[in-house]
Amino acid sequence: MKETTTCGLDCYDACSITVDSQGKLSGDASHPVGNGALCVHLHTHLNQSPRIDVPLVDGKEVSMQEALDAVASALDGKKSLLWRGSGNVGVMQEVTNLLMEKVGGSLTKGSLCDGAGDAGILLGRGVNKVLPLEQIAKADTVVVWGRNVTVTNAHLMPYLEGKELLVIDPVQTPIAKKASLHLQIAPRTDYYVAILLARFIFMEDSEDTQWLEEFAPEFEDFYDYTREHRIKAILSYVGLSLGDMGDAIEYLRNKKVVFLVGAGVQKYSVGASTLHAIDSLAATLGLFGQEGCGVSYLSNSKLGFENPFAVDVPCVSKVNTPFASFESVIVQGGNPAASMPSSSTVCEALESVENLIYFGLYENETSQKARIVIPAKNFLEKEDIRLSYGHHYVQTMAKVKESHIGMSEYEFTQALFERLGFEGLQSEASYLKTWLNQCQKEEAHYISPAYEATPYANGFGKEGGDDFEFIEEYEDDFVNTKRFRRYRKERTEKESIPYFWLLSPKSVKSLNTQFQRGKCVELPSTLGYIQGEHVRLVSDYGTLILKVKINDDIRDDCVVVRSSVSGVNQLTPNIVSEEGENACYQEVKVRLERV
């Protein structure tokens, strides 16, 4: 007898899982998304990663009741903050918002992942709708733009079979090696690529005039805007030729095109402008509201839902969280000591918190600093519901495994409501029902209430009927700063010191800071380093020594340190994007020193 549940890990795919009587996990071949396969995290890493299995208070093992009493005491009358990570993205993770509301605490706002890109989409479309997978399947050309599909979205691969693939990425990723054309552009230049492509589309009269006149009537002003950009200088800056641009347009002209855009293109202060520019290019081609066309980014998975866990409480930045301003901080399902930018500064602030409470699965940099540690249950051990930012299916997460370890987020909230004398918490079942009752139903599957077969077919904005808004300005203070000019060439008494863009994509062996953490910096062989030697990376924010791994898929002006590598965020800036309150992990260059 097999049971069915859904993966709660932070991923586009949100795979449906079958579990046999021996506890073995398999892909659910009957579900439209998962293709009957599971990733290495579910096959291997989930079972191999050691769990926190006992509560701790002040470094001593205690009973769960004693630990919860300590949490209640830490929250009672204290200035409190809940910092939630994305270790599990089921909807019930937000039930702890209700606890913060009762204790008069604060939550965070902004994003460490996708907020800048989402803001850019809202500037153009007014609302961020999911592009259904069937529209990707109907495309002639798929443009994979800063999205390492084989690592972050592997179950999308069958939808790409038989397509012309155009990949735009500073790294020659596995999907780039399969592509018909790979534009290996310089980092942080995606905005310019989108603008120049749009300009060339207009120059050769390949824009979709009929669609534009109906849904984006300001297109002539946008063409004028693109003409303000100097072609020769920009191509040199981006690292492309006129021939490259012409080759790319061959895959876009008069075809059904889908853009698959990843978070990598917007991990900069100008990230919102990048997505707005890509959307403006797509609009020039008339790719919205038509079969086999569209732009797929991380969609708003809660669009159309009324969230029972939405609360009106003070919020502080998730990128520059003022931990030291709070007496008690709950870290739920996250690892801010490692995952937040400028982590040395973050660690200092966390160490100053009187009551740092860690509620999660695995020991990490944050749990090691916590005064109180509460073990959590994993997604196989509790009830939940899974939305997806990559497709429109809503799935139940049934409890398929009994475990004596830890507690669920609902149980944690319920226990603290009882200890602190709060009322108003509904039953777990009623909350789950609230989410499911808002869904559409399609045969055996739940569907998001915001699902549209062809998004934006009736126009833009929250109600539809609005025009698409093209990007019309771009200000980039970073390239004009003294710091950036120094990056280009800094003189010492003896020699020029080269600086390299620091790229931090995800790793196939880890998910954020969960599972197998790497210890390598990836460098192209042209830099003269040897596999296995150690090198010191130096930025304006810190230093880090890592082992060299040679990777000739990287541009000569880049180094790659995967986002899971311990200490990588000692090098990254704690600046916030111009729009979207997002972290800007890649707005930094590093120099290399032999150790």
C-alpha positions in Angstrom: 0.0 0.0 0.0 1.5 3.3 -1.1 0.7 6.7 0.4 1.1 10.0 -1.4 2.6 13.3 -0.2 4.4 16.3 -1.6 7.9 17.6 -1.2 8.2 20.7 1.0 11.7 21.8 -0.2 12.3 25.2 -1.7 12.1 24.4 -5.4 9.9 25.2 -8.5 8.9 21.6 -9.0 7.0 20.8 -5.7 7.1 17.1 -6.6 4.4 14.6 -5.7 5.9 11.6 -3.8 4.7 8.1 -3.2 5.9 6.3 0.0 5.8 2.5 0.2 5.4 0.4 3.4 9.1 0.4 3.9 9.3 4.2 3.8 11.0 4.3 0.4 10.3 7.5 -1.6 9.5 7.4 -5.3 8.2 10.0 -7.8 4.5 10.0 -8.4 4.2 9.3 -12.1 0.4 10.1 -12.0 1.0 13.7 -11.2 1.4 16.1 -14.1 4.6 17.8 -12.9 7.0 15.3 -11.4 7.6 13.0 -14.4 7.8 10.0 -11.9 11.3 11.0 -10.8 12.8 12.6 -7.6 15.9 14.6 -7.1 19.0 13.6 -5.2 17.9 15.6 -2.2 14.9 13.2 -1.7 16.7 10.1 -2.7 19.9 10.6 -0.6 20.4 13.9 1.2 17.2 13.9 3.2 18.1 10.6 4.9 21.9 11.2 5.2 21.7 14.6 6.9 21.9 14.2 10.7 18.9 15.8 12.6 18.7 17.8 15.7 16.8 15.3 17.9 16.7 16.8 21.4 15.8 20.3 22.7 18.6 22.4 24.2 18.5 25.3 26.7 21.8 27.0 27.5 23.7 24.1 25.9 22.0 21.4 28.0 19.6 18.7 26.9 16.1 19.2 28.3 12.6 17.9 27.8 10.4 19.4 25.1 8.2 20.8 27.9 11.1 22.6 29.6 12.3 24.0 26.3 8.9 25.3 25.4 8.6 26.9 28.9 11.9 28.6 28.2 10.6 29.9 24.8 7.4 31.2 26.5 9.5 33.0 29.1 11.7 34.5 26.4 8.7 35.9 24.5 6.6 37.1 27.5 6.9 40.9 27.6 10.1 40.9 25.5 10.7 42.7 22.3 10.6 39.8 19.9 11.2 39.0 16.2 10.5 36.0 14.0 13.0 35.4 11.2 11.7 32.7 8.9 13.8 30.9 6.3 12.7 28.7 3.4 13.8 25.3 4.7 10.1 24.2 4.2 7.7 26.2 2.1 4.4 24.6 3.1 1.7 27.1 3.9 1.5 26.0 7.6 5.0 27.4 8.2 3.3 30.8 8.5 1.1 29.8 11.4 3.8 31.2 13.7 2.8 34.7 12.4 -0.2 34.4 14.7 2.1 33.9 17.7 4.0 37.0 16.8 0.8 39.0 16.5 -0.2 37.9 20.0 3.1 38.7 21.7 3.4 42.1 19.9 6.4 40.9 17.9 7.8 41.7 14.5 8.3 39.8 11.2 10.6 40.5 8.4 9.9 42.0 5.0 11.8 41.7 1.7 13.6 38.7 0.3 16.9 36.9 0.1 15.9 35.3 -3.2 13.6 36.8 -5.7 12.1 40.1 -4.5 13.9 42.4 -7.0 12.7 40.4 -10.0 9.2 40.3 -8.7 9.2 44.1 -8.3 10.3 44.5 -11.9 7.5 42.2 -13.1 5.0 44.3 -11.1 6.3 47.5 -12.8 5.4 46.1 -16.2 2.5 43.7 -15.7 1.0 44.9 -12.4 0.6 41.3 -11.2 2.9 38.3 -11.2 1.0 35.3 -12.6 2.4 31.8 -13.1 3.0 30.6 -16.7 1.4 27.2 -16.9 3.7 24.4 -17.9 1.6 23.5 -20.9 2.4 26.8 -22.5 6.1 26.0 -22.2 5.4 22.7 -23.9 3.8 24.6 -26.9 6.7 26.9 -27.5 9.0 26.8 -30.5 11.9 28.5 -28.8 12.8 28.5 -25.1 15.2 31.2 -23.8 16.8 30.1 -20.6 18.0 33.3 -19.0 20.1 33.1 -15.9 18.3 29.9 -14.8 20.3 26.7 -14.2 17.4 24.4 -15.1 19.1 21.1 -14.5 19.9 22.1 -10.9 17.0 24.2 -9.8 14.1 23.0 -11.9 15.1 19.5 -13.2 11.5 18.3 -13.8 11.1 21.0 -16.4 13.5 19.2 -18.7 10.9 17.0 -20.5 9.0 20.2 -21.5 12.1 21.5 -23.3 12.5 18.4 -25.6 12.5 19.3 -29.2 12.7 23.1 -28.6 15.3 25.5 -30.0 17.2 26.6 -26.9 18.8 30.0 -26.5 20.7 30.3 -23.2 21.9 33.6 -21.8 24.3 33.1 -18.8 27.8 34.1 -17.8 28.4 30.4 -17.0 28.3 27.6 -19.6 25.8 25.5 -17.5 24.8 22.0 -18.5 21.7 23.4 -20.2 23.9 25.9 -22.1 25.9 23.0 -23.5 22.6 21.6 -24.9 21.6 24.9 -26.4 21.4 25.9 -30.1 23.0 29.2 -29.0 24.7 30.3 -25.8 25.4 34.0 -25.1 28.0 33.9 -22.4 27.5 37.5 -21.3 29.3 39.5 -18.7 27.6 39.4 -15.2 25.2 42.2 -14.4 24.6 43.1 -18.0 21.3 41.3 -18.6 19.4 44.6 -18.7 21.5 45.8 -21.7 21.1 42.5 -23.6 17.3 42.8 -23.3 17.3 46.5 -24.3 19.5 45.9 -27.4 17.6 42.8 -28.5 14.4 44.9 -28.3 16.0 47.7 -30.3 17.1 45.4 -33.0 13.7 43.8 -33.2 12.2 47.3 -33.8 14.9 48.1 -36.3 14.0 45.2 -38.5 10.2 45.6 -38.0 9.8 42.3 -36.3 7.8 43.7 -33.4 4.2 42.4 -33.0 2.5 45.6 -34.0 -1.1 44.3 -33.8 -0.6 43.0 -30.2 1.3 46.1 -29.2 -1.4 48.5 -30.4 -4.0 46.6 -28.3 -2.1 45.8 -25.1 1.0 48.1 -25.0 0.3 51.3 -27.0 3.3 53.1 -25.7 5.6 50.9 -27.7 6.9 53.7 -29.9 8.1 55.6 -26.8 9.9 52.4 -25.7 11.6 52.1 -29.1 12.8 55.7 -28.6 14.1 54.7 -25.2 16.1 51.8 -26.6 17.7 54.2 -29.1 19.2 56.1 -26.3 21.5 53.2 -25.7 24.8 53.2 -27.6 25.1 49.9 -29.5 28.9 49.6 -29.9 29.8 50.6 -26.4 27.2 48.3 -24.8 28.1 45.3 -27.0 31.7 45.8 -25.8 30.6 46.0 -22.1 28.3 43.0 -22.4 30.9 40.9 -24.3 28.9 40.2 -27.4 29.1 41.1 -31.1 26.6 42.3 -33.7 26.7 38.8 -35.1 25.7 37.3 -31.7 22.7 39.6 -31.5 21.7 38.7 -35.0 22.0 35.0 -34.2 19.8 35.4 -31.1 17.1 37.3 -33.0 16.8 34.3 -35.4 15.4 32.3 -32.5 13.0 35.0 -31.5 11.6 36.3 -34.7 8.0 35.2 -35.7 8.0 32.3 -33.3 6.3 31.1 -30.2 8.8 32.0 -27.5 9.0 31.4 -23.7 11.6 33.0 -21.5 12.6 31.0 -18.5 14.2 33.6 -16.2 16.1 32.7 -13.1 16.9 34.6 -9.9 20.6 34.9 -11.0 19.8 37.9 -13.3 18.4 40.0 -10.4 20.9 39.5 -7.5 22.0 43.0 -8.0 20.8 46.5 -6.9 19.3 47.0 -10.4 17.5 43.6 -10.4 14.1 45.0 -10.8 15.1 46.9 -13.9 16.5 43.7 -15.4 13.2 41.8 -15.1 11.3 44.9 -16.3 13.6 45.1 -19.4 13.2 41.4 -20.1 9.5 41.7 -19.9 9.6 44.8 -22.2 11.5 42.7 -24.7 8.9 40.0 -24.4 6.1 42.6 -24.9 7.9 43.9 -28.0 7.5 40.4 -29.4 3.9 40.1 -28.3 4.6 37.1 -26.0 2.0 37.7 -23.4 -1.5 36.2 -23.5 -0.8 34.0 -26.5 -0.4 30.2 -26.8 3.1 28.9 -26.4 4.5 32.2 -25.2 5.3 34.0 -22.0 7.9 34.8 -19.4 8.3 32.4 -16.5 10.0 33.7 -13.3 9.2 32.8 -9.7 5.4 33.6 -9.6 3.4 34.7 -6.7 2.2 31.3 -5.4 -0.4 32.9 -3.0 -2.0 35.0 -5.7 -5.8 34.6 -5.5 -5.7 33.2 -1.9 -6.9 34.8 1.3 -4.1 34.0 3.7 -5.4 33.1 7.2 -1.9 33.8 8.5 -1.7 37.3 7.3 -1.2 39.7 10.2 -0.7 43.4 10.8 2.6 43.6 12.7 5.7 45.7 12.5 8.2 44.4 9.9 12.0 44.9 9.6 14.3 44.2 6.7 15.2 40.6 5.9 18.4 41.7 4.2 19.6 44.1 7.0 17.8 42.6 9.9 18.5 44.6 13.1 18.8 41.5 15.3 20.5 43.5 18.1 17.4 45.6 18.5 15.4 42.6 19.9 15.6 40.8 23.2 14.3 37.6 21.7 14.6 36.2 18.2 13.0 33.1 16.8 14.8 31.7 13.7 12.4 29.2 12.0 13.6 26.9 9.2 16.5 29.1 8.3 20.2 29.8 8.9 20.7 33.6 8.8 24.2 33.3 10.2 25.3 31.8 6.9 22.6 32.7 4.3 22.3 36.4 4.9 24.8 38.7 3.1 27.7 40.2 5.1 27.5 37.2 7.4 30.3 38.4 9.8 28.1 41.4 10.7 25.1 39.2 11.0 26.9 36.8 13.4 28.0 39.6 15.6 24.4 40.9 15.8 23.0 37.4 16.6 25.5 36.9 19.4 24.2 40.1 21.0 20.6 38.7 21.2 19.6 37.8 24.8 17.3 34.9 23.7 18.2 33.4 20.3 15.7 30.6 19.7 16.4 28.2 16.8 13.5 26.1 15.6 14.6 23.8 12.8 15.9 20.4 11.5 19.6 20.6 11.2 22.5 21.9 13.2 24.1 24.9 11.5 25.9 28.2 12.1 22.7 29.7 13.6 21.7 26.8 15.8 25.2 26.8 17.3 24.7 30.3 18.6 21.2 29.7 19.9 20.3 29.8 23.6 17.2 27.6 23.0 17.0 24.9 20.3 13.7 23.3 19.4 13.9 20.3 17.0 11.3 20.5 14.1 9.6 17.8 12.2 10.4 17.4 8.5 7.7 17.6 5.8 7.2 13.8 5.8 6.2 13.9 9.5 3.3 16.5 9.5 0.3 17.7 7.6 0.6 20.7 5.3 -0.3 22.1 1.9 2.2 23.0 -0.9 1.8 25.8 -3.3 4.3 26.3 -6.1 6.0 29.3 -7.7 6.7 27.3 -10.8 3.3 25.8 -11.7 -0.4 26.1 -10.7 -1.0 22.9 -8.9 -1.8 22.9 -5.2 -0.9 19.7 -3.4 -1.6 18.2 0.0 1.4 17.2 2.1 0.1 14.2 4.0 1.9 12.9 7.1 3.5 9.6 5.9 6.0 9.0 8.6 5.8 8.8 12.4 8.7 10.3 14.3 9.5 11.0 18.0 11.7 13.8 17.0 10.6 17.4 17.3 7.3 19.2 16.6 5.5 20.8 13.8 5.0 24.6 13.4 1.4 24.3 14.4 2.3 22.2 17.5 4.9 24.8 18.4 2.4 27.7 18.0 -0.3 25.8 19.9 2.0 25.0 22.8 3.0 28.7 23.2 -0.6 29.9 22.9 -1.4 27.7 25.8 1.6 28.7 27.9 1.0 32.4 27.4 -2.7 32.3 27.8 -3.7 33.3 24.3 -6.9 32.4 22.6 -8.1 32.4 19.0 -6.0 29.6 17.4 -8.1 27.4 15.2 -7.6 23.7 14.7 -4.9 22.6 12.3 -7.5 20.8 10.2 -9.5 24.0 9.8 -6.6 26.0 8.5 -5.8 23.3 6.0 -9.4 23.3 4.9 -9.3 27.0 4.5 -6.5 26.8 1.9 -8.0 23.9 0.0 -11.5 25.3 -0.1 -10.2 28.3 -2.1 -8.8 26.1 -4.9 -10.3 25.1 -8.2 -10.5 21.4 -8.8 -9.4 19.7 -12.0 -10.1 15.9 -11.9 -8.0 14.6 -9.1 -5.9 17.8 -8.7 -6.3 21.1 -6.8 -5.5 24.2 -8.9 -4.6 27.7 -7.7 -7.6 30.1 -7.7 -5.4 32.4 -9.8 -4.9 29.9 -12.6 -5.3 31.1 -16.1 -4.6 28.9 -19.1 -3.1 31.9 -21.0 -2.1 34.6 -18.5 -2.6 38.2 -19.5 -4.9 37.3 -22.4 -7.2 40.1 -21.4 -4.6 42.6 -20.4 -2.5 43.5 -17.4 -3.0 44.7 -13.8 -4.8 43.0 -11.0 -8.2 43.1 -12.7 -7.0 42.8 -16.2 -7.7 45.3 -18.9 -4.7 47.6 -18.2 -1.8 48.3 -20.6 1.6 46.8 -20.3 4.0 49.4 -18.9 7.4 49.5 -20.6 10.6 50.4 -18.8 11.4 54.0 -19.4 14.4 54.8 -17.2 17.5 53.1 -15.8 19.8 54.6 -13.2 22.8 52.6 -12.1 24.8 54.3 -9.4 27.1 51.3 -9.0 28.9 51.7 -12.2 29.7 55.3 -11.4 31.1 54.7 -8.0 34.8 55.0 -7.2 34.6 51.5 -5.9 33.5 50.1 -9.3 36.2 52.1 -11.1 38.7 50.5 -8.8 37.3 47.1 -9.6 38.2 47.7 -13.2 41.9 48.5 -12.4 43.5 49.1 -9.1 47.1 50.2 -9.1 49.6 49.2 -6.4 53.3 50.2 -6.5 54.1 47.1 -8.5 51.2 45.9 -10.6 47.6 46.0 -11.6 45.3 43.9 -9.4 42.5 42.1 -11.3 39.1 41.9 -9.7 36.6 39.2 -10.6 32.8 39.1 -10.4 31.7 36.7 -7.6 28.8 34.5 -8.8 26.9 32.3 -6.3 24.6 29.9 -8.1 23.0 26.9 -6.4 24.7 23.5 -6.1 23.2 20.2 -7.1 24.3 18.7 -3.8 22.7 21.3 -1.5 19.7 23.5 -1.2 20.6 26.9 0.2 22.5 25.9 3.4 20.9 22.4 3.8 22.6 19.1 3.0 26.2 18.9 1.5 28.1 22.1 1.9 30.9 22.8 -0.5 34.4 24.2 0.3 35.6 25.2 -3.2 36.0 28.2 -5.4 35.6 27.5 -9.1 38.1 29.2 -11.3 38.9 29.1 -15.1 42.2 27.5 -15.9 43.3 30.7 -17.7 43.9 32.3 -14.3 46.9 30.0 -13.7 45.7 28.3 -10.5 46.1 24.6 -9.8 43.3 22.2 -8.9 43.4 21.6 -5.1 45.5 24.6 -4.1 44.1 27.1 -1.6 43.4 30.7 -2.5 42.2 33.6 -0.4 39.2 35.6 -1.8 39.1 39.2 -0.7 36.2 41.7 -1.1 35.3 45.0 0.6 33.2 42.9 3.1 35.5 40.1 4.2 37.9 37.4 3.2 37.6 33.6 2.8 40.1 30.8 2.0 38.8 28.1 -0.2 40.2 25.2 -2.3 40.5 25.7 -6.0 38.4 23.7 -8.4 39.1 24.3 -12.1 36.0 25.0 -14.2 36.5 26.2 -17.7 32.8 26.8 -18.1 33.3 30.2 -16.4 34.2 33.5 -18.0 37.7 34.8 -17.3 36.3 37.7 -15.4 34.4 35.6 -13.0 34.8 33.2 -10.1 32.0 30.9 -8.8 31.4 30.1 -5.1 28.2 28.1 -4.8 25.6 29.6 -2.4 25.9 26.6 -0.1 29.6 27.0 0.5 30.3 27.7 4.2 31.5 31.3 4.6 30.7 32.6 1.1 28.6 35.4 2.6 31.5 36.8 4.4 32.3 38.3 1.0 28.9 39.6 0.0 27.4 43.1 0.6 24.4 43.8 2.8 23.0 46.3 0.4 19.3 46.3 -0.6 18.0 46.4 -4.1 16.6 49.6 -5.5 13.2 47.9 -5.8 11.8 44.8 -4.1 13.9 44.9 -0.9 16.0 42.1 -2.1 19.6 40.9 -1.2 22.3 41.8 -3.8 24.6 38.9 -3.4 26.4 39.3 -6.7 27.0 43.1 -6.6 30.6 42.4 -5.6 34.0 41.7 -7.0 36.8 39.9 -5.4 40.5 39.7 -5.8 42.5 36.5 -5.4 45.6 35.9 -3.3 47.7 32.7 -3.1 47.9 31.3 0.4 
